[in-house]
Amino acid sequence: MRDEDAVFHDHIHPLAPIPTGAIATGLSKMRRVQAILFDVYGTLVISSSGDLDSRVLSYNRARVLAGVLRRHGVDSTPEKVIASLSRTIEHEHDKLRQAGIDYPEVDIVRVWETMLGNWDIARVKAFALEYEMVVNPVYPMPGLGALLSTCRKRKLIMGIISNAQFFTPLLLERLLGAPLDRR
C-alpha cells in the first residue's frame, strides 16, 4: 500500500479554474460579518467533478487509473470500475430514498467496501483516496491562502459545509500545507 504522501505527490498538479464572469460587489462594505462558511469543491479547490461525466475519462486519466487498479489488485478495466461505482452509488441512493432521506449522500468507504469485498478498511481507504485523486483532480483556488489568512486576521469564525468524504480533510491539509485548525 502506498502512503498518502506518495499518492498526493503523484496526483496533485496545477489546475486553472474556469472563470465564472461574476464580479464581486459590495462585499467590502459588509462590516458585521462574524463567520464565513465554505463549500470545498469548486469553492476552496478547483475540481472537475461537476464538469465531467464521471463515467468518461480522458485517455491519459484512464491509463493512470488502470495503473492504480493494477497496483491495488483490482482485476478490472477503468470503464467497468467507473460503471460499477456509478451503479452502486445509484443503488445506495435508492435505498436511502426508500428509507425517507430526500437528499441522500453515500459514505464512499461503504460503497467501496461493497464493491471490493473482503478488504480491510485501511486498504479500502488507500484505494478510495488514489481513485479519487485520479478521477477528480483538485488544486487550490487562486488566492486561497490569502483569503484564509485575511479571515484569520479579521478573527472570523471559519467553517466548512460540505458533503465531502473522509479524504477531503486530508487533501485540504495537504493543499494548505497545515492542519485545518491552523489555517
C-alpha positions as a Markdown table, in Angstrom:
| # | Residue | x | y | z |
|---|---|---|---|---|
| 1 | Met | 0.0 | 0.0 | 0.0 |
| 2 | Arg | 1.3 | 3.4 | -0.9 |
| 3 | Asp | 1.4 | 6.2 | 1.7 |
| 4 | Glu | -0.7 | 9.3 | 1.3 |
| 5 | Asp | 2.4 | 11.5 | 0.6 |
| 6 | Ala | 3.2 | 9.4 | -2.5 |
| 7 | Val | -0.4 | 9.5 | -3.7 |
| 8 | Phe | -0.6 | 13.3 | -3.3 |
| 9 | His | 2.8 | 13.8 | -4.9 |
| 10 | Asp | 1.8 | 11.7 | -7.9 |
| 11 | His | -1.6 | 13.1 | -8.4 |
| 12 | Ile | -1.7 | 16.8 | -7.4 |
| 13 | His | -0.9 | 19.0 | -10.3 |
| 14 | Pro | -1.7 | 22.7 | -11.1 |
| 15 | Leu | -5.2 | 23.3 | -12.5 |
| 16 | Ala | -6.8 | 26.6 | -13.6 |
| 17 | Pro | -10.3 | 27.5 | -12.6 |
| 18 | Ile | -12.9 | 28.2 | -15.3 |
| 19 | Pro | -13.8 | 31.9 | -14.9 |
| 20 | Thr | -17.4 | 32.5 | -13.8 |
| 21 | Gly | -17.7 | 36.0 | -15.2 |
| 22 | Ala | -19.1 | 37.1 | -11.8 |
| 23 | Ile | -17.9 | 40.5 | -10.4 |
| 24 | Ala | -17.6 | 41.0 | -6.7 |
| 25 | Thr | -19.7 | 43.9 | -5.5 |
| 26 | Gly | -20.4 | 45.3 | -2.1 |
| 27 | Leu | -18.5 | 42.6 | -0.1 |
| 28 | Ser | -16.0 | 45.1 | 1.3 |
| 29 | Lys | -18.9 | 47.1 | 2.8 |
| 30 | Met | -20.1 | 44.2 | 4.9 |
| 31 | Arg | -18.9 | 45.1 | 8.4 |
| 32 | Arg | -20.8 | 42.8 | 10.7 |
| 33 | Val | -19.6 | 39.5 | 9.2 |
| 34 | Gln | -18.5 | 37.3 | 12.1 |
| 35 | Ala | -18.3 | 33.9 | 10.4 |
| 36 | Ile | -17.8 | 32.5 | 6.9 |
| 37 | Leu | -18.7 | 29.0 | 5.8 |
| 38 | Phe | -17.2 | 27.4 | 2.7 |
| 39 | Asp | -18.0 | 24.6 | 0.5 |
| 40 | Val | -15.0 | 22.7 | -0.7 |
| 41 | Tyr | -15.2 | 21.5 | -4.3 |
| 42 | Gly | -15.5 | 24.4 | -6.7 |
| 43 | Thr | -15.0 | 26.9 | -3.9 |
| 44 | Leu | -11.8 | 26.2 | -1.9 |
| 45 | Val | -10.4 | 23.9 | -4.5 |
| 46 | Ile | -10.6 | 23.7 | -8.3 |
| 47 | Ser | -12.4 | 20.4 | -9.1 |
| 48 | Ser | -13.5 | 18.8 | -12.3 |
| 49 | Ser | -16.2 | 16.8 | -10.5 |
| 50 | Gly | -19.1 | 18.9 | -11.8 |
| 51 | Asp | -17.7 | 19.4 | -15.3 |
| 52 | Leu | -17.3 | 15.9 | -16.5 |
| 53 | Asp | -19.5 | 12.9 | -16.9 |
| 54 | Ser | -17.9 | 10.7 | -14.2 |
| 55 | Arg | -18.2 | 7.7 | -16.5 |
| 56 | Val | -16.0 | 9.2 | -19.1 |
| 57 | Leu | -12.2 | 9.7 | -18.6 |
| 58 | Ser | -9.6 | 11.2 | -20.9 |
| 59 | Tyr | -7.2 | 8.6 | -22.4 |
| 60 | Asn | -4.5 | 9.8 | -20.0 |
| 61 | Arg | -6.6 | 9.6 | -16.9 |
| 62 | Ala | -7.9 | 6.1 | -17.9 |
| 63 | Arg | -4.3 | 5.0 | -18.4 |
| 64 | Val | -3.3 | 6.3 | -14.9 |
| 65 | Leu | -6.4 | 4.7 | -13.4 |
| 66 | Ala | -5.6 | 1.4 | -15.0 |
| 67 | Gly | -2.2 | 1.5 | -13.2 |
| 68 | Val | -4.0 | 2.4 | -9.9 |
| 69 | Leu | -6.3 | -0.6 | -10.3 |
| 70 | Arg | -3.3 | -2.9 | -11.0 |
| 71 | Arg | -1.3 | -1.6 | -8.1 |
| 72 | His | -4.3 | -2.2 | -5.7 |
| 73 | Gly | -5.0 | -5.6 | -7.2 |
| 74 | Val | -8.4 | -4.7 | -8.8 |
| 75 | Asp | -8.8 | -7.0 | -11.8 |
| 76 | Ser | -11.0 | -4.8 | -14.0 |
| 77 | Thr | -10.9 | -2.0 | -16.5 |
| 78 | Pro | -11.3 | 1.6 | -15.6 |
| 79 | Glu | -14.5 | 1.8 | -17.6 |
| 80 | Lys | -16.0 | -1.2 | -15.7 |
| 81 | Val | -15.0 | 0.1 | -12.3 |
| 82 | Ile | -16.5 | 3.5 | -13.1 |
| 83 | Ala | -19.7 | 2.0 | -14.3 |
| 84 | Ser | -19.9 | -0.3 | -11.3 |
| 85 | Leu | -19.3 | 2.5 | -8.9 |
| 86 | Ser | -22.0 | 4.6 | -10.6 |
| 87 | Arg | -24.5 | 1.7 | -10.3 |
| 88 | Thr | -23.5 | 1.0 | -6.6 |
| 89 | Ile | -24.0 | 4.7 | -5.7 |
| 90 | Glu | -27.3 | 4.8 | -7.5 |
| 91 | His | -28.5 | 1.7 | -5.7 |
| 92 | Glu | -27.4 | 3.2 | -2.3 |
| 93 | His | -29.2 | 6.5 | -3.2 |
| 94 | Asp | -32.4 | 4.5 | -4.0 |
| 95 | Lys | -32.1 | 2.6 | -0.6 |
| 96 | Leu | -31.7 | 5.8 | 1.3 |
| 97 | Arg | -34.6 | 7.5 | -0.5 |
| 98 | Gln | -36.8 | 4.5 | 0.3 |
| 99 | Ala | -35.7 | 5.0 | 4.0 |
| 100 | Gly | -37.1 | 8.5 | 3.8 |
| 101 | Ile | -34.0 | 10.5 | 3.1 |
| 102 | Asp | -34.9 | 13.1 | 0.4 |
| 103 | Tyr | -31.3 | 14.1 | -0.5 |
| 104 | Pro | -29.2 | 11.0 | 0.2 |
| 105 | Glu | -25.4 | 11.1 | 0.4 |
| 106 | Val | -23.3 | 8.0 | 0.4 |
| 107 | Asp | -20.3 | 7.1 | 2.5 |
| 108 | Ile | -17.8 | 6.3 | -0.2 |
| 109 | Val | -15.9 | 3.9 | 2.1 |
| 110 | Arg | -19.0 | 1.8 | 2.5 |
| 111 | Val | -19.6 | 1.9 | -1.3 |
| 112 | Trp | -16.1 | 0.7 | -2.0 |
| 113 | Glu | -16.4 | -2.0 | 0.7 |
| 114 | Thr | -19.4 | -3.3 | -1.1 |
| 115 | Met | -17.6 | -3.3 | -4.4 |
| 116 | Leu | -14.2 | -4.6 | -3.3 |
| 117 | Gly | -15.3 | -7.4 | -0.9 |
| 118 | Asn | -13.1 | -8.6 | 1.9 |
| 119 | Trp | -10.6 | -5.8 | 2.0 |
| 120 | Asp | -9.6 | -4.3 | 5.4 |
| 121 | Ile | -10.6 | -0.7 | 6.0 |
| 122 | Ala | -7.1 | 0.7 | 5.6 |
| 123 | Arg | -6.8 | -0.9 | 2.1 |
| 124 | Val | -10.2 | 0.4 | 1.1 |
| 125 | Lys | -9.4 | 3.9 | 2.1 |
| 126 | Ala | -6.0 | 3.8 | 0.4 |
| 127 | Phe | -7.7 | 2.7 | -2.8 |
| 128 | Ala | -10.5 | 5.2 | -2.5 |
| 129 | Leu | -8.1 | 8.1 | -2.0 |
| 130 | Glu | -6.0 | 7.2 | -5.0 |
| 131 | Tyr | -9.0 | 6.5 | -7.2 |
| 132 | Glu | -10.5 | 9.9 | -6.3 |
| 133 | Met | -7.2 | 11.7 | -7.0 |
| 134 | Val | -7.2 | 10.3 | -10.5 |
| 135 | Val | -10.9 | 10.7 | -11.3 |
| 136 | Asn | -11.4 | 14.0 | -9.7 |
| 137 | Pro | -8.1 | 16.0 | -9.7 |
| 138 | Val | -8.1 | 19.1 | -7.5 |
| 139 | Tyr | -5.9 | 22.1 | -6.8 |
| 140 | Pro | -6.3 | 25.1 | -4.5 |
| 141 | Met | -8.3 | 28.1 | -5.9 |
| 142 | Pro | -6.1 | 31.1 | -6.7 |
| 143 | Gly | -5.8 | 33.3 | -3.7 |
| 144 | Leu | -7.0 | 30.6 | -1.2 |
| 145 | Gly | -4.1 | 31.1 | 1.2 |
| 146 | Ala | -4.5 | 34.9 | 1.2 |
| 147 | Leu | -8.3 | 34.5 | 1.7 |
| 148 | Leu | -7.9 | 32.2 | 4.7 |
| 149 | Ser | -5.1 | 34.4 | 6.2 |
| 150 | Thr | -7.3 | 37.5 | 5.8 |
| 151 | Cys | -10.3 | 35.8 | 7.5 |
| 152 | Arg | -8.0 | 34.7 | 10.3 |
| 153 | Lys | -6.5 | 38.2 | 10.8 |
| 154 | Arg | -10.1 | 39.6 | 11.0 |
| 155 | Lys | -10.8 | 36.9 | 13.6 |
| 156 | Leu | -13.7 | 35.5 | 11.5 |
| 157 | Ile | -15.0 | 32.1 | 12.5 |
| 158 | Met | -14.5 | 29.8 | 9.6 |
| 159 | Gly | -16.1 | 26.5 | 8.8 |
| 160 | Ile | -16.8 | 24.1 | 6.1 |
| 161 | Ile | -20.3 | 22.9 | 4.9 |
| 162 | Ser | -19.9 | 20.0 | 2.5 |
| 163 | Asn | -20.9 | 16.5 | 1.6 |
| 164 | Ala | -17.3 | 15.7 | 1.4 |
| 165 | Gln | -15.8 | 12.3 | 2.1 |
| 166 | Phe | -13.1 | 11.0 | 4.5 |
| 167 | Phe | -10.2 | 12.1 | 2.2 |
| 168 | Thr | -11.3 | 15.7 | 1.9 |
| 169 | Pro | -9.7 | 16.9 | 5.2 |
| 170 | Leu | -6.5 | 15.0 | 4.3 |
| 171 | Leu | -6.5 | 16.7 | 0.9 |
| 172 | Leu | -7.2 | 20.2 | 2.3 |
| 173 | Glu | -4.4 | 19.8 | 4.8 |
| 174 | Arg | -2.0 | 18.7 | 2.0 |
| 175 | Leu | -3.0 | 21.6 | -0.3 |
| 176 | Leu | -2.8 | 24.2 | 2.5 |
| 177 | Gly | 0.4 | 22.8 | 4.0 |
| 178 | Ala | -1.0 | 22.9 | 7.5 |
| 179 | Pro | -3.6 | 21.2 | 9.7 |
| 180 | Leu | -7.1 | 22.7 | 9.1 |
| 181 | Asp | -7.3 | 24.1 | 12.6 |
| 182 | Arg | -4.2 | 26.3 | 11.9 |
| 183 | Arg | -5.4 | 27.8 | 8.7 |
